[in-house]
Amino acid sequence: MWFHKTDKVGRPVSIQHYGAVNVPEIYKRITPERFWWYIVSMTESIPREVLPAASQAAGHQIDGTFLIVDLKGYS
């Protein structure tokens, strides 16, 4: 999970390619708990780090993100 630039109003844009995620392969290298810890910790960083930085860059309050979800190949 990461952000790519911003949209026209300054919201951070995140593109999620869920179809490209091979969960069984991930779980061969890390535990499910570690995987979900990463997801939760990244999500928690949005209001704490990402939105304040986006607000500062935009010069006004940014209260959300813009999410694009690519499900091609997701099963």
C-alpha angles and dihedrals in degrees: 000000000000140000129251115203119296139283125246094282095045102261114146111250119224123189115199118196100195093164089062094055114102100198096183089055092048090051090054088063104033136018122259088245092056091047092052091043087059092049093049095045092050091049091049090054092063099079093030101048115358101051096045090050091047091048092051092048093047095044092231139066115290112196103177150015134246112237127197115190119200110198097173106139094009115143 
